[in-house]
């Protein structure tokens, strides 16, 4: 019996639901986490980098050209294996069993490429430390969200940094990988996560100015649409987490371009407007206005914002996957 569009739609829904379930359970162990492997691969390639600006710029491109096949070929082979399992099940008259098994394996494989629960928990840890009056612990907890120097941050700036990071990372860690999964399947999610890991490790100024330039530009390109989509979702969901949709839109349109990154300012400024707070990175940018003080209650709202935006990202990914499947049919 041929596979129906309804069965394929149920399969796509199961993949995403199972991926969410795996995310709620927690992160895979480091020994089997593909993003950890990506980091080790990047560090191994980095250790062979030449000296000199021009040589590093060229080697940075070579790193990308070497790493992507090493990552994408296994993903494509895995996808082919899952496809063969589905086909075998169909041949034995067990198409539904094959689709279920496929959904479990693909959902399990998709999970490491996004991190919704871990992101919210990181923000909550900063909040709890601030509630207990432990500034040093809050600064340390912020380490999992930002790479900037945290030693000089007062409680207000720590809280602001947590909110900024929740807004920015819901784009990088949830919306973007799901968007590329929706468009290109597991290889799309893996491609994005590898590019984003490159940017996280070597895509910044200073030591990696030239070595990481290609990685930083690629990450900027890949996040152009997801960052703006994330801002739209932050605006659209504002009433669900107690925010202002009108202010989210106004501040987003006004302040999105104030950050050095062409993308980070979009979700961060939308969040600043929705929550009615000023988000500041000293000597870099100020987003929004201080219509209220940043208290633990505001961070709770930001956590709820992250959950809602993540949920909408999953629904959007499902719609796109079903639409693409229908187009192939």
C-alpha positions in Angstrom: 0.0 0.0 0.0 1.5 3.4 -1.0 2.3 5.9 1.7 -0.4 8.6 2.0 0.2 12.3 2.5 -1.7 11.9 5.8 0.8 9.3 7.0 3.7 11.5 6.0 2.2 14.5 7.9 1.8 12.3 11.0 5.4 11.2 10.6 6.6 14.8 10.5 4.6 15.7 13.5 5.9 12.7 15.4 9.5 13.6 14.5 9.1 17.1 16.0 7.1 15.9 19.0 9.7 13.3 19.8 12.5 15.8 19.4 10.8 18.0 21.9 10.3 15.1 24.3 14.0 14.2 24.0 14.9 17.9 24.7 12.7 17.9 27.8 14.5 14.8 29.1 17.9 16.6 28.7 21.0 16.9 26.6 22.8 13.8 25.3 26.1 12.8 27.1 29.1 14.7 25.8 30.6 11.5 24.5 27.8 11.1 22.0 26.8 14.8 21.4 27.4 15.8 17.8 27.9 19.5 18.7 30.7 18.4 21.2 32.3 16.4 18.3 32.0 19.5 16.1 33.8 21.5 18.7 36.6 19.0 18.9 36.9 18.9 15.1 37.2 22.7 14.9 39.8 22.8 17.7 41.8 20.1 15.9 41.7 22.1 12.6 42.5 25.3 14.5 45.6 23.7 16.1 47.1 23.5 12.6 46.4 27.1 11.6 49.4 29.0 10.1 50.6 32.4 11.2 50.0 35.6 9.3 46.8 37.4 8.5 46.5 36.4 4.9 47.4 32.8 5.6 44.9 32.6 8.5 42.1 34.1 6.3 42.7 31.4 3.7 43.0 28.7 6.2 39.7 29.8 7.8 38.0 29.0 4.5 39.8 25.7 4.2 38.6 24.7 7.7 35.0 25.2 6.6 35.6 23.2 3.3 37.2 20.4 5.3 34.7 20.3 8.1 31.4 20.4 6.3 31.9 17.1 4.3 33.1 15.4 7.4 29.9 16.3 9.1 27.4 16.1 6.3 28.4 12.7 4.8 27.6 10.8 8.0 24.3 12.6 8.3 23.4 11.7 4.8 24.4 8.1 5.3 22.2 8.0 8.5 19.3 9.4 6.5 19.8 6.8 3.9 19.8 4.1 6.5 16.5 5.3 8.0 15.1 5.4 4.5 16.1 1.8 3.9 14.4 0.8 7.2 11.2 2.5 6.1 11.4 0.7 2.7 12.0 -2.7 4.3 9.1 -2.3 6.7 6.9 -1.3 3.7 8.0 -4.4 1.8 6.9 -6.6 4.7 3.5 -4.8 4.9 4.4 -2.8 8.0 4.6 0.7 6.7 3.3 2.2 9.9 6.0 0.4 11.9 8.6 1.7 9.6 7.3 5.3 9.8 7.2 5.1 13.6 10.8 3.7 13.8 11.9 6.4 11.4 10.3 9.1 13.5 12.0 7.9 16.6 15.4 7.8 15.1 15.1 11.1 13.3 13.7 12.8 16.3 16.5 11.5 18.4 19.1 12.7 15.8 17.4 16.1 15.5 17.5 16.8 19.3 21.2 17.7 19.7 20.9 20.4 17.0 18.7 22.6 19.2 18.5 23.3 22.9 15.3 24.9 24.3 15.1 23.5 27.8 18.8 24.0 28.5 18.6 27.6 27.3 15.6 28.4 29.6 17.4 26.6 32.5 20.5 28.7 32.0 18.5 31.9 32.3 16.6 30.5 35.4 19.9 29.7 37.1 21.0 33.4 36.7 17.7 34.5 38.1 17.8 32.2 41.1 21.3 33.4 42.0 20.2 37.0 41.8 17.1 36.2 44.0 19.4 34.8 46.6 21.6 37.9 46.5 24.6 35.9 45.3 26.1 38.2 42.6 29.2 36.1 42.0 27.2 33.0 41.5 24.9 34.9 39.1 27.9 36.1 37.1 29.2 32.5 37.0 25.9 31.2 35.9 25.9 33.8 33.1 29.0 32.1 31.7 26.8 29.5 29.9 25.0 32.3 28.1 27.6 34.9 27.2 31.3 35.0 26.5 31.9 38.7 27.6 33.8 39.7 30.7 31.3 39.4 33.6 33.5 40.5 36.5 32.3 44.1 36.5 28.6 43.5 35.9 26.3 44.8 38.6 23.0 42.9 39.4 21.0 45.0 36.9 23.5 44.4 34.1 23.7 40.7 34.9 19.9 40.5 34.7 19.9 42.4 31.4 22.6 40.2 30.0 20.5 37.1 30.8 17.4 38.6 29.0 19.5 39.6 26.0 21.0 36.1 25.8 17.6 34.4 26.1 16.4 36.5 23.2 19.5 36.1 21.0 19.9 32.4 21.7 16.3 31.4 21.2 17.1 32.5 17.6 20.5 30.7 17.4 19.7 27.6 19.4 16.1 27.0 18.5 14.5 28.9 15.7 17.5 28.7 13.3 18.2 25.0 13.5 14.5 24.1 13.3 14.2 26.4 10.3 17.0 24.7 8.4 15.6 21.3 9.4 12.2 22.4 8.0 13.8 23.3 4.7 16.5 20.7 4.3 16.0 17.9 6.8 18.7 16.7 9.2 21.5 17.8 6.9 20.2 21.3 7.0 20.1 21.3 10.8 23.6 19.8 11.0 25.0 22.3 8.5 23.6 25.2 10.5 24.8 23.8 13.9 28.3 23.3 12.5 28.5 26.8 11.1 27.1 28.3 14.4 29.7 26.2 16.4 32.5 27.6 14.2 31.2 31.1 14.9 31.0 30.5 18.6 34.6 29.2 18.8 36.5 31.3 16.3 34.1 33.9 14.9 35.1 36.9 16.9 37.6 39.8 17.1 41.1 39.6 18.6 42.9 36.3 18.4 40.6 34.9 15.7 40.1 38.1 13.7 41.3 36.6 10.5 41.1 32.8 11.1 37.4 33.1 12.0 36.3 35.8 9.5 34.9 33.3 7.0 33.0 31.4 9.7 31.6 34.7 11.1 30.3 35.8 7.7 28.8 32.4 7.0 27.0 32.5 10.4 25.7 36.0 9.7 24.3 34.9 6.4 22.6 31.8 7.8 21.0 33.8 10.6 19.7 36.7 8.5 16.2 35.2 8.2 16.0 33.2 11.5 16.9 36.3 13.5 14.1 38.4 11.9 11.7 35.5 12.2 12.6 35.2 15.9 11.9 38.9 16.4 8.5 38.5 14.7 7.7 35.5 17.0 8.7 37.6 20.0 6.3 40.3 18.9 3.5 38.0 18.0 3.7 36.0 21.3 4.1 39.1 23.5 0.6 38.9 25.1 1.2 35.2 26.0 4.1 36.1 28.3 2.8 39.4 29.6 4.6 41.6 27.1 3.5 44.5 24.9 3.1 43.6 21.2 3.0 47.3 20.2 6.1 48.2 22.1 7.9 45.1 20.9 7.3 46.1 17.3 8.2 49.8 17.8 11.5 49.1 19.6 12.4 46.3 17.2 12.0 48.6 14.2 14.0 51.4 15.9 16.8 49.6 17.7 17.5 46.4 15.7 20.5 48.0 13.9 22.3 49.2 17.0 24.3 46.1 17.6 27.5 45.2 15.7 26.0 41.9 14.7 23.6 42.3 11.8 21.3 39.7 13.4 21.5 39.8 17.2 19.8 43.2 17.6 16.6 41.9 16.1 15.4 39.4 18.7 17.1 41.4 21.5 15.4 44.7 20.7 12.0 43.0 20.2 12.4 41.5 23.7 13.4 44.8 25.2 10.3 46.5 23.8 8.0 43.6 24.7 9.3 43.5 28.3 9.6 47.3 28.7 13.2 47.3 29.8 16.5 48.7 28.8 19.1 46.2 27.7 22.6 47.5 27.8 26.0 46.2 26.9 28.3 48.9 28.3 30.1 50.9 25.5 28.4 48.8 22.8 24.7 49.3 22.7 21.5 50.3 24.5 18.2 48.7 23.4 14.8 49.8 24.5 13.8 52.1 27.3 13.7 51.8 31.1 9.9 51.7 31.6 10.5 49.3 34.5 13.3 48.0 36.5 14.7 44.6 35.6 13.6 42.3 38.5 13.5 38.5 38.8 9.8 38.8 37.6 11.1 40.2 34.3 13.5 37.4 33.9 10.6 34.9 34.5 8.8 36.7 31.7 11.8 36.3 29.4 11.9 32.6 30.3 8.2 32.3 29.3 8.9 34.2 26.2 11.6 31.7 25.3 9.2 28.8 25.8 6.5 30.4 23.7 8.8 31.4 20.8 10.3 27.9 20.9 6.8 26.3 20.7 5.9 28.5 17.8 9.1 27.6 16.0 8.2 23.9 16.3 4.8 24.6 14.8 6.2 26.6 12.0 8.8 23.9 11.2 6.0 21.3 11.1 3.9 23.5 8.7 6.9 24.0 6.4 7.8 20.3 6.5 4.3 19.2 5.6 4.1 21.9 2.9 7.3 20.7 1.4 6.2 17.1 1.5 3.0 18.0 -0.2 4.9 19.8 -2.9 7.0 16.7 -3.6 3.9 14.6 -3.8 
